[in-house]
Amino acid sequence: MSSRLRGRRSSSQAKRQDYPQETTTKKAEVAAAAEMPNYFTETLTCPFGDLATNLSDSELREMAYEILVGSCRSSGGKPLTYISQSERNSERAAATPTLTSSTSLQRSLTSTAASKVKKALGLKSSRRRKASGGESDSERVKKAATIGELLRVQMGVSEQTDSRVRRALLRVAAAQLGRRIESIVLPLEMLQQLKPSDFPNQGEYEAWQRRNLKLLEAGLLLHPLLPLEKTNTAPQQLRQIIRGALEKPLETGKNSESMQALRSIVLSLACRNFDGSVSETSHWADGFPLNLRIYQMLLEACFDVNDETSVIEEVDEVLELIKKTWAVLGMNQMLHNLCFLWILFNRYVVTGEMEGDLLFAANNLLMEVEKDAKAMKDPDYSKILSSTLSAILGWAEKRLVAYHSYFNSDNTESMECVVSMGVLSAKIMVEDISHEYRKRRKEIDVAHERVDTYIRSSLRAAFGQIMEKLRSKRSDKNQQNQLPFLSILAQDVSTLAFSEKAIFSPILKRWHPLAAGVAVATLHSFYGNELKKFIKEIGELTPDILQVLRAADKLEKDLVQIAVENSVDSEDGGKSIIREMPPYEAESVISDLVKSWIKTRLDRLKEWVDRNLQQEVWDPRANKERFAPSAVDVLRIVDEALEAFFLLPISMHAELLPDLTTGIDRCLQHYISKAKSGCGNRSTFVPSMPALTRCSTRSKFSSVFKKKEKFQIAQSRKSQVGTTNGNVSFGVPQLCCRINTLQHIRTELDTLAKRAIAHLRNSESTHVDNIADRMGKAFELSAAACVEGIQQLCEATAYKVVFHDLSHVLWDGLYVGEVSSSRIEPFLQELEHYLEIISLTVHDRVRTRVITEVMKASFDGLLLVLLAGGPARAFGLQDYEIIAEDFKFLTDLFWSNGDGLPADLIEKFSTTVKAILPLFHTDTDSLIEQFKSLTLESYGASAKSKLPLPPTSGQWSPTEPNTLLRVLCYRCDEIAAKFLKKTYDLPKKL
């Protein structure tokens, strides 16, 4: 976390130490948490993240203790004084406080007043726990006479280690006179001050030294506050020192060169500032997640070592001391609240969820975190907050999506606490972390949506359990003349509904005003599905069928009555809930009205497509997915149409769905057609080939063309290159946006079909399976149009780039005049720029296809230059090496050292070029003989008197006469010129 995070804590935040308090009644009720069903004890993953080094918890705890003692020394009013072990024991025996680093550490435990923190969090005093067998306050006072001594015991630090730490800190204080703890690098100073003689044996000293080096590595290299600059050599030097010291103990004498080098490098890394200046504060333990993990070790000391579910009575004084480490660890009140929240919650979970007080306290602290989240927008804080809340939310929702299995009438207070934590976590994550929520703030009620999901999910599970129980009973009893299955199910569902209304709905109503209504609507739906299956199998009316229908009717009346009572004060009078409860009695559906509704929707969709396409500019920057906003709106309207269709209170959804999907398919085809229209194709951009000419040896060695000739050539090329209109909507980024749009529609078509099938299967229509089977082909015409359109746009984009946008460096520049001075490099440079645009713009799934088309167009362009480049170009045998090398440069661009197109794909499309290029290395006489032979094979005996002029097929091949003829036409060779003059009387210029 940056230093600005610490600085942004306002004075009001600094003063805000108390947490939200609940009523005395609530605190008393939460004791029932111990009765919550505990099916298993979970182990949660720490949300702060793992350290990129093998520091153990004990090593972190020891470091935390050193920072704590050093911080108390730095902020205390008295100088640090070392007390020997014998003096310490005698003082403890006399029950006199030991002189420690500050006044706060000397505070006597016997004077501790009732904890304000415990009161604020709703935690019971530990004095009320004596009867349960825990250690009494007086017994702990005898063992630890001061807060400092208590902390040592709580953190599991031995007296020998404590003495060594304080002795080292005295030496550090003497060496760094006047400097505060946050201005020094504590592990570095400890390495300097402690020697092997301070340890029981060499092995323990070396382990301690390795621990400090690993901490330096973690704080300065692996998890630094400021990112390491690539140009800074200090990190590499520090790694080398640490690596060497792990193999052979570091010499830490004051005048040791290795120690001086270590100090120099460590301080250069620790004293960096955000603005590049040297910081007065040393940043070695305030980078994430190292600081949080160290702070976690400190907060764990708040729990009684003899009762892992109990927070010590001296928690106020302990937290007061712990907060003195904030300057070193880069902490503030908000981070403290978040860490303490996790410590309380995690302790509740890992101890078997038996101490309800911890859950209640965590919930109260989560309310404080909610306030913090609204005030703090730092990205690092948000990341830790999100991770922590995700862990809490995951745990809570595992219980809430099946709350009927975890809670009952005896532990509803615990359920309320779990719901509160789940809803609060989700609300903070959505409202205070999610960027998407800010865009549509009024559309989301997080608590309402979450609780709605919990109700429906848990009742689904409860309903399934009732069904399974009934089936099991029926199979076991195997009695005759028993009540019909659905009659018993209706009775049990009614019992469940009234139980829900009495026990759970009053709790859930706090977040969802229509909790009972949603519950009965869910049960109504589940029972209705079973009733529907029953009705489908009815062949004739029987007493059993009548009994089932009566039971269903009574159940429906009970459910509707609960829904109506629950909806009295709602805004819509409960209409939304009643709409979820279509009557069990089959109703007649007026087919013509539904078809009219479908026609109106489709006409509106068609009008919107036309109106919005007129305004579409195909800007890939319109959204992060880089497709047209109009496509999003089209698909949204289509989805709304489908959803609205399935919300219609009818029973013929399956029969009428094909009418709707066929109309939607036509509208989407219309959109796709408009999206690709006017963009051109391959033939739009490939220039027409000039008439054949022959070369003269003079033209090859002319130093320059006349200005008039060059102008005429350029004009000739431009007239041959196809163009689209000058509208910006046909630029390369816009073409890429069109490709992305069609790809997005193609992907969403499958989703639409699946969603329609899901809607269909949840409806009460008949013949669902038959229609669902055909729904896979519901939008096949639009899907085919997308495939065709993407191919056309990929080809158009590629040939536009090569033959239109880059014509000045390819068609008008490549190999014009002297080959060696007009090579392919300018074309490659500009082509690479376009490839970057395409790579950054086109969707991943079609990116390879577009770039492949660009490669094919580039190869076609090269062949067109070589075989139809006009009289401005001429090639000699010596030019073959240049041309071959240029082609390799071109293929290398697309291969891009393995990061580009696959090598086999490049090989596949470069076959033609590789077959043609050797012709430019073949001597003229051989070419003429090959040409004559191939021409005679093609035309037979009629060609013996006079060789006919082979037509241009455009399919270049070394065995195709026209290809060989063109190589001869551009061969700067007297033999070739005479042959062409004699055989075809070809001119030297156009």
N, C-alpha and C positions, 0 to 999 in steps of 0.2 A: 504493500500500500504506500502510496506516495506521501511525502511529508505534508502535502496540501490537505490530505484527508485528516491528519491530526489537527491542522490549523483551522479547519472549517467548523470544528465543534464550537458552537456559540456558547455564550455564557449561560443561557437558559438550559442548554443541554448539559453543561458541566455541573449545574446545580441540581439537575434532575437525577436524584439518586433513588427515590422511592418508587415502588412498583404499584400497579393497580391493586386495590384491596376489594375483597368480596365480603359479603355479609357473614356474620357468625354462624348463621344457619347453614350456609353453603359449606363453610369449613367443617362443620360437624358432619354434614352429609357425605362429604367426600371420603370419609373414613371407610365407607362401604366399598371402596376400590379394591380392598383386599379380597372381597368376595367375587370379583370379576373372574369368569372362567379363564384359567391359565393353561392353555393347551400345550404351549411350548415356550421355552425361554429363547429369545432371539439374540443374535449378536449383530449389531448394526455396524456398518462401515463408516468410519469417521469422515464427515463431509469436508473437512479442511484440506484433504488431499494427502497423498503419501510423500514422504521426503525422498529425494533422489540419492540417498546415501543410507548406509546400514547403521544409523544411530538407533540404539535401543531405547525403550522407555526409561530404563534406569539411568542411562547416560543423559537423556534429556532432563530427567528429574534432577540429577545432580547439577547440571548446568543451570536449571531454573533456580535451584537453591542458591547457587553462587551469585546469580544476578539479583535475587531477592535480598540477600545479605548485603551485597555491594550497594544496591539502591537505597536500602535503609541507612547504610553508613553515609552515603552521599547526601541524603536529604535530612539526616538527623542533626540535632542541635549539639550533640556531644561528640568528641573525637572517638574513633574506634580504638578499643582497648582489648588486648589479647589476654584472656584468662587461662591459665594452665589447667590441665585436667584435674590435678589434685585440689587446686583452689575452687574449681567449679563444683567438685563433689562436696567439699566442706561447706560451701555456700548453700548448696541445695539441702544439705543436712540441717543447716541452721534456718532453712526456709526463708532466706533472704534473696531478693532478686539478683540475678547475675547481671553484671555490667555488660551491655551489648552495644550494638552499633548506633542505636538511637533511643530516644525516650520511649517511642512507641513499642520497641522490642522489649523494654524493661517493664512494661505495664503488668501489674500483678493480675493473675487470673481470678483471684478471689473477689476482685472489685468489678468483675464483668456484670453489667446490667442486662436486663431483658433485651434480646436481640431485636433491633429495629428491622433488619433485613428479613428475619424470619417472620416477623409480624406482617410486614408488607407482602411477602410471598405467600402467606397463609400456612406456614410451617409450624407444627407444634413444638413447644419447648422441649429440649431433650430431658429436662427434669421430670417430665410427665412419663418418660420411658423407663424410669429406674426399675419399676416393678417387673419389667419384662426381662430382667437379668443383665441389662447393660451396665457398664461401669459408671459409678456415680461421679458427680462433679468433684467432690472432695478427693476421691482416689486419683483423679486425673491431675488435680492441683498438686498433690504430693509428688507426682512424677514429673510434672512440668510447671515450674513456678512462674514462668513468664510466657508471654505470647511468642517470643522468639524460640524458647525451648519447646513450646507446644508445636510450633510450625516444624521444627526439626523432627520431632517425633512423628507428626502427621505425614511428613514427606519421606519418612524412612531413612533419614540421614543419620549415620552413626556419630557418636560424640567425637571419635577420632577424626573422622572426615570434617566435621564441623570445626574442630580446633584448627585443622590444617587450612581450611578455607579462610577462617578469620585471620590466621597468622599471615597467609598470603596477601589478604586484603590490606593488612597493616603495612606490609612492605610496599604494596602498590600505592597506597595513600602517601607513603613517605616519598616514593619515587615520582609520583604525579601530584605533587602538593598543589592543592587549590582546584584541581580539575574534578568536575562532576562525573558520575559514573557513565552518563550517556556520551561523554566526550572521549572515552577511552575504549579500546577493543579488549574486553576483559580476558578472553582466552589467551590473547597475545601476552598480556601483562602477567597472567598466571604462569604461563610457560617460562617467563623471564624470572619470576620470583621463587618458584618452587623447584627444589633440587631432589635428586634421588634420596638424599639423607632425610627428607621430610616424609618419606613413605616407609612402610614396614619392610618392603623388599623391592628389588629392581623391577620385577615383573609387574607389580602394581603401579610403579612409576611409569613404566613404558605404556601400560594400558591407559593410564590417565593422560599421558602425552598424546597418544593416538586419538583419544576422545576429543581433546582440544583441537587437534589438527583437522579432524573430521567436521567439527563445528565451524571452524574457519572456512573449510571447503563448502559446507552447506550454506553458510551465511553470505559468503563473498562470491562464490562461483556458481553454485547450483540454484540458490534461491535469493539472489541479490535484490535489494530494493530498487536499484536502478539497473536497467539492462546493460550488459557488458558490450563495449564498443569492439567491433571486429578489428580495429586498428590498434587496440591496446594490447601490448605484449605482456602486461603484468599478470593476467589470468593464467597464461601458459607457464610463466615462471613460477607462479604459486603452485600450480599443479605438479610441476617437476619437484619442487621442494617437498611438498606433501608426500608425493610418491616415494621420494628418497627417504623421507623420515619414517614412513611406514615400514620400510625395509631395514633401516638402521636408525636407532634413536638420534634425535636432533640434539646437537650441542647447543645449550641455551645460555651459556655464560654471557655476561654483559658485553664482553669484548669479542665474543665469537662472531666470526664473519658470517656464518650461516644464520645466526640469530639476527644480526644487523640486516642481512639481505631480506629475511622473512619480515622483519619489522617494516622496512622500507616499502616492500610490495603490499603488505597488508594495509598499511595506513594509506597508501595511494588509492587502493580500492575502496576502503571503508569511508574515506573522507570526500568522496565525490558528491557533487550537488547536482540538482536538476538543471541549473543554469550554467553548468560547467565550472563553477567556482569551487574553491575548497570549503567543505562544510565543517562547521565547528562541532557538529554532532557526528559520531561514528556510526555508520550504518552497517552493522554486522549481524544483527539479530532481528531486524525489523522487516525482512522480506517474507512474503507469503510462500508456502504455509509454515515455514520454520517458526515464525513468531507465535502463530496460533498454537502449534504443537507444544512449544515451551510454556505458553500461557495456560494451556490445558493441564499441564503437570501441576502448575501452581493452584489452579482452581480445584483440582482433585483433593487438595489438602483440606478443603472445607467439609469433607465427609469424615465422620468418626472412624478411626482405624479399627475400633472394636465393634462397630455397627455400621456396616456399609450402606444401609438405607437411611442413616441419620446424619443430618447436618449439625456440626458442632455448635454449641451455644455461643462460642466466641467468634462466630462467623463475621460479625461486624468488624472486629479488630483485625482479623486475618485478611479480610478483603481490603481494609484500609492499608495494610502493609503491601499486599499484592499489587495494588494500584500504583505503588511507588515504582514499579518496574515498567510502567507505560512508556516512559521516555526512552528506555532502551529497546523495548519490543515494538515501538511504533503503534501502541494500542490507544484507544480512546473509549469513551463511555459506550458508544454504539457497538464497537467490536466486543467490548467486555460483556454487554448484555447478550449479544449473539452467542459468544462462547459459553457463558454461564447457562444460557437456555439449553444448549446442547448437552452440557455436563449434567444438568438436572434430569433432562429427558432420557439421556442415555443410561444414567444410573437407575432410573425407574425401570427401563426395559431389561437391562442385563441382570437385575436382581430379581427377575421373575414377575415383575409387575404387581408386587405385593404391597408396596407402600404408596397408597393413593395420594399422600401429601406431596410426594415428589412430582406427580403428574399435575396436581393442582397448582403447585408452584411454577412448574414449567409453563402452564397455560397463562398464568398471571404475567410471567416474564415475556411471553410471546406477545401479549398486548402492548408491552413497552417496545418490543422490537418492531411492531407494526408502526408505531409513531416514528421510530428511528428511520424506517424504510422510506417514509414519506419525505423526510428531511434530507436523507443522504442519497445522492445519485452517483456516487463514485463507482466506476465499473468493477474495481477489485472487491469492494464491499458487496456490490450486487451479486458478484459471482459466488462469494462465500455464502451470502444470504440465500441465494437460490439453491445451492448444494445442500445447505442445512435444512431448509424448508422442504426440499424434495425428499430427504430422508424421513423427516417427521410425517409428511403427507403420505408417503408410501406406507409407513407403519400404520397410520390412522385409517387409511382407506381400506387396508386389508381387513380391518375389523368392521368398518362401517358399511362396506358393500355386502356384508353378511351379519348385520348387527343382531339379528334374531338368534344367531348361534353364540354370540359373545355376551349379550346383555339380557337382563330380565328385570322384573319389578323390584328386586332387591339391590340392584346396582345401577339404577338409572342416573345417579349423580355422576358416576364415572363415565357413563356414556355421554352425558352432556359435556363433560370436560374433553373427551376424545373428539366429539363433533366440533367443539369450539376450536380445538387445535387444528383439526383437518381443514375446517373452513377458513380460519385465519391464515394458515399457511398458503392455501390456494389463492386466497384473496390478495395477499401480499405479492405472491409470484406473478399474478395476472395484472393487478392494478399498479404496483409500484416497480415491477421489473420488466414486464412485457411491453415492448414497443408497439406491438400490434394493437394492444388494448387502448393505448392513447389515441390511436387513429379513429377508433369507433367506441369511444368511452361510454356512450349512452346505450349501447346495444347489449352489454354484458352485465348480468347480476351474478357474480361468481358464487356467492353463498347459496342463492336460489338454485342455480344449476347443479352445484355439487350435491346439495341435500336431495334434490330431485333424483339425481342419479343413485344416491345411496338408498333412497326409499324403493325405487323400482328394482334395483339390483338385489337388495336383501329380500324383498317380497318374492322376487322370482325364485330365489334359493329356498325360501320358506315354503312356497307353493310346491316346488319340486319335491321337498322333503315330505310334505303331506301326501302327495301323490305316491311317492315310493313307499311310504308307511302303509297306505291303504292297499296298495298292490301286494305288499308283503303279507298283510293280514288275510287278504282274500285267498292267497295261495296256500297259506298255512291252515286256515280253518276248513276250506273246501266244503262249505255247508250249502245246502239247497235252500231255495226260497229266501236268500238274504237280500237286503235292500240293494237296489241298483247302485253301481259304483258312483255315478255322478250325483246321486241323491246324497250319499254320505259325504262326498267331496264338497257339495254345496253347504252342508251343515258345518263342516270343518273350516271352510273358507269364511263363512259368516262369523264363526268363533274367532278366527284369526283377525278379521276386520275389526271386531269390537275390542279385542285385546290391543290391537295397534292403536286404536282411537284412545283407549284409556291409559296405556303405558308410554308409548313412544311418540305419538303425535304431539302431545303437549310440549315435549322437549324440542322436537324438530320444528315446531311452529315458530320458534324464535327466529329461525332463518328462512323458513318457507311457510308463508301464511296458509297455503292450501295443502299442508302436509297430509292431513287425513284424506283430503280429496284425491290427491295423487295416489295414495295408498290404495283406496278402494277402486280407483280407476284402473290401477295396475292389476289388482285381483280380479276385477270385472273382465279385463282383457284376457287374463290367463284362463279363467273359467270359461269364458266365451269361446276360446280356441278349442277347449276340450268338448264343449257343447256342440260346436260346429262339426267336429269329427263324428260326434254321436248322431247328429241330425243327418249327415251325409249317408249314414248306414241304415237309416230308417226305411223299412220296407212297408210296414203296415202299422196301424195304431194299436198299441198294446197297453195294459195297465202299467207296466214298467216305464214305458215311454211317457205316459201321462204323469207318473210320479216324478220322473226326472224333470219334466217341463214345469211342474208345480214347484219343485225344489229350486229350480233355476229362477222361476219368477219371484219366489220369496227372497232368494239371495239378491236378486237385482234390486228389489224394493229396499232391502236393508242397506245395500251399498249406495244406492241413489240417495236415501235418507241421510246417511252419514255425509255424503258429498254436499248435499244441500245445506245441512247444518253447518258444515265447515266453511261454506262459501257465502254466508250471509253478509259478511262485511267486505267481501272482495269487490274489486272495481267492476268486473263484468258479471257479478252475480253468480259466478260459478259456471258460466257458459263454456269456458275453455275446458273445464273438467268434464262437464256433461258431454261435450263433443268427443271426448275420449271414450265414452261409454255408449256406443251404438246399441240400441235395443236388441235383445236376444231374438225377439220375434222377427222373422224374415219380412222385410218390407219390399214393396214393388218399386222398381227403379224405372223412371221414365227415360227410356233410352234416347228419345229424340232430343230431350233437354240437355242431356249429357253430351251428345254429339254436337249440339249447337254451342255448348260451352267450349268444347274442344276447338271448333272452327273459329270462335272468337279469339281464343288464346293464340292460335296459329297465325291468324291474320295480324294480330297485334305484334307477334314476334317478327313476322316478315316485314312489317312497316318499320319496326325498330332497327332491323338489320340494315335496311336501305338508308334510313336516316343517319345512323351512326357511322356507316361506312363512308358516307360523304364527308364526315368530319375527321376520319381516321388519317393520321399522318405517319403511321408506322414507325414511330420513334422508339428504338430499343431501350432508351433511358427512361421510359415511362414507368417501369417497375423493375424490381430486382431480377425477375425471371426473364426479362427482355422479350416479352411478347406483347401483342397489341392489347390495350385495355378493352377494346371493343369485343375481343374474343372472350375475355373474362365475363363481361356483361352478358354476352349472348348465352354462354354456358350457364350463367347464374339464372337468367330468365328461363332457360330450358329446364334447369333443375327445379326452379320455383313452380313451373308449369306441371312437372311430374309430381312434385310434392303436393301441390294444390289438388291435382287430379286424385291422388290417393287419400286426400283428406275429405273428398266428397263422400257424403253418407249414402253410398250405394253398395250393392253386392255384385255388380257386374264389372268390376275393374278389369278382370282378366279378359273378358270379351271385348271391351272397348279400348284396351290399351294399345292394340295394333293400330287403330285409327290415329291415336295421338303420336305414337312413335314414327309412323310413316310421314305424318305432317312435319314433325320435328326434323326428320331426315332430309326432307326437301328444303327446309329453311337453312339447314347447315350446309347442304350442297350449294345453295345460292351464295352463302357467305364465302365458302371456299373458292367458288368460281370468281367472285369479285376480288378476293385477296390475291389471286395470281394473274388476273387480267392486266394486260399492258406491260408485263415485265419482260416479254420477249422469250426467245429460246436460242439454241445454238446457232441456227441459220441467221438469226437477227444480227449477230455480231461478227461472224466470220467473214472476212473480206472476199470479194470475188477475185479469182486468179487472173493476172494480166496475161496478154498474148505471149506466145513463146518467141524468144529472141535468141540470137547467138552472141557469144562473147568475142571480143577481139583482144589480142595481147596488149594493145595500147590501152584499153580501158582499165586493165588491172593495175597498170603502173602510173596512171594519171594521179597527180598529187591531189587535185581538187576538181570538183565539178564547177561548171559555171553557175553563178548565182541563179540565173533564170532556170537552168536545168534542175537544180536542187529544189527550187520553189515548185516547179511543175510536178516533180516526183512526189513531194509532200502532199500537194493538192490532190494528185492522183490517188495516193494512199487513203487520204481522208474521205474521198468520195466513195471508196470501195468499202470502208468500214461501216457496218450497220450501226444505227443509233436508236435509242428510245427518245421520248420527248425529254425536255430539260427539267421536268418536275423532280424536286428533291426527294419525293416519296419513292423514287426508283434508284436511289443511291445504294451503295453496297450495304451500309448499316441497315437501311430500310428493307432491302431484300432479305437480309439475315433475320430481321424482325418478322417478316412474312413467313419465312421458313419456320422460325420458332413457333409462330402462331398456329400454323397447320400441324406441327408436331404436338403442340399442347392440345389442340382439338382432338387429334387422333388418340392421344393418351386418355383424354377425358371421356371419349366415346365409350371405352370399356367400363369406366367408372359409372357413367350414366346407365349403361345396360345393367351392371351389377346392382346399382342402387334401385333401378326400376324392379329388378328381380326381388331384391330385399323388401321393397315396399309391397310388391305383389305377394310375397310369401307371408307378410304380416297382415295382409288384408283378409277379408272374409269371403273373397270371391271363390267361385267354383272353377274347376279345370286349371288350377294354378300351375301345376307341374307341366302340362302341355304347353301353355303359353310361355312359361319360364324357359322351357327348352328352346323355344323359337326366339326368345329375346336375345340370344347370342348373336343373331343376325339382324337385330332391330335397326342398326345404323350402318349396315355393311356398305351401302352406296356412298355415304359420307366418308367412311373409312377408306374406301377405294379412291375417292376423289382426293383425300389427303395424301395418300401415297403418290398418286400421279402428280399432284400439285407440288409436293416437296421435291420430286425428281426434276420437274420442269424448272423450279426456282433455283435448285442447286446448279443445274446446268446453265441457266441464264446468268446467275451470279458469277460462275467461273469464267464463262466466255466474255462477259462484260468486263471483268477485271483484266483479262489477258488481252483481248482484242480491241477494247474500247478505252478503258482507263489507262492502260499501259501501252497503247499503240505507238506513242511517241518514242518509247525506248525499245519496243520489239519490232513492230512492222516498219517504222520509219527510221530506226536507228541500228538495229542489230546487223552487223556484217555489211553495212553500206560502205562502199569504198574499200579501203584496206581492211582486211579481216582482223589483223592483229591489233588495229587501233579502234575497233568498234565491236568489242566483245560483249559478253552477256552480263557482266557485272552490274551495269546500271539497271538492267531489267530485274536482276535478282534482288537488288536493294529495295526497289519499289514494290516488287512482288512480296517480299518479306513483310513489308509494312501492311499490305492488304491481308496477308495471312494472319498477322497479329490481330487485326480488326475482326476478322472472321472467328478466330479462336476465342476471343474475348466476348463475342456477341452471340454466336450460334450455340444452341442447346447441345449438351454433351452427346445426346443420342444421335444427332445428325451431323455433328462436327466433322467426323471422319469422312462422311459421304461428301460434304461440301468441299473439303480440302482435296479429296480424291478427284473431284470434278475439276478443281483448279489445276491439279497436276496434269490431268488428261488434256485440258485446254492448253497448258503450257507446252506439252509435248507436241500437240497439233500445231501450235504457233511456231515452234522451232522448225518442224518439218515444212511448214508453209513458207517460212523464210528461206530455207535451203532449196526447196523445189519449185517455188513460185514467187520468189522475192522480187522479180522484175530486173531490168537491165542495170540497176544500180549495184547489183551484187554479182560477184564472180569469185570462183574458188579454184585454187590450184591444189596439186597433190600435197604441197607442204602445209596447207591449211587444215588437213585432216586432224592433226594432233591438237590444234587449238579448238576445233569444233568438238572433238571427243572430250577434251578436258572441260569445255563449257557445259556439255551435257552432264558430265559427272557432277559439276558444281550445282546444276539444276536439280539432279536427283538427291544430292546431299542436302539441299535446302529442305526437301520434303521429308527426308529421313531424320534430319536434325539430331544426329548422334543417338538415335534410338528413341528420342522423345517425340518424334513425329509419326508419320505413317509407318505401318509395318513393312519390313523389307520385302516380304513376299508380294504385297500389294503393289509396291513400286516396281518390282520385277515384272509383274503381270502386265502392267500398262506401258512399260518401257520396251517391250519386245519389238514393236515395230520400228522405233527409233534405232535400237541397237542393230536391227537387221539392215536398215538403210545406210547407216553411217559408214560401213566398210566400202560402199560404192565410191565414196569421196577419196578413198585411198587406193582405188583400183586404177591402173593406167588406162589411158584413153583408148588405145587399140583394143584392149580386152573388153572395155565397156561397149565399144562399137560392135565387136563380134557377138557379145552377149545380146545386145539389142537386136541385131539382125536375126540371130537364131530364134529369139523369143517371138519376134514379129512374124517370121516364117511359120513358126508353130501355130500362131494364132490365126494367120490368114491363109495358110496353105500355099499351093502352087501359084495362085494369083499374085502373090507378093514378090515373085522372083524377078519379074521385069522391072518393077518399081515398088520400093517399100512404101506402103500406105502410112499416113500419119495416125498413130494410135490415139484414140480419144482419151480425154481425162476422166478417170473414174473417181478420183478422190480417195481411193483405197490404196495407199502407198505400199509397195512391196518390191523387194529386189528381183522378183521374177515377173514383174508387171512391166510391159514395154514402155508405157508412158512415164513411169518412174525413172527408168534408165535414160529415156530421152531427155528428161528434165535435168538429170545430173549432167548430161553432155551439154545441154543449153547453157548451164552455168559453169562449165569447165573452162577456165582461162587457159586455153590451149589451142595452138594453130591447127592441129590435126582435127580436133573437135569442131572448130569453126568451119574448116573446109568441108568436112563431112556434112554438117548441117546446111551449109550453103549449097553444096552439090545435090544433096538428097531432097531437101525441102525448101531451099531458097529462103531460109529464115533471115529476117532483117537483124541489124545490130542494135537497133533501138526501136522503141514504140513510135 
